[in-house]
Amino acid sequence: MVRIRLKRVGAKDTPAYRIVVADSRSRRDGRAIEEIGYYLPLRKEDNFHLKLDRVDYWLSRGAQPSETVASFIKKARKQAQAVQAAAQ
């Protein structure tokens, strides 16, 4: 099964995460199929970014997001709608 989940990178006491598509059997920080975003928890504003087109592609292929990534997807969609509404 393919999962969309976080992969920890960064130095000790300075967490940074990549949002990746990976096989569910691979290790947390192991090999990923594709990197589709990032999450920087120490930043106050604008602390994550997602490529929504790639998220939609992988979800259509049956990938399951983790709970944390699912919340990021929901927030990213809400931000995209707000940007679209402001442009009109």
Protein Blocks (a to p, Z undefined) as FASTA:
>chain_A
ZZdddddeddehiacdddddddfkbcfklccfbdcbdcdfkbmbhpbccdfklmmmmmmn
opacdfklmmmmmmmmmmmmmmmmmmZZ
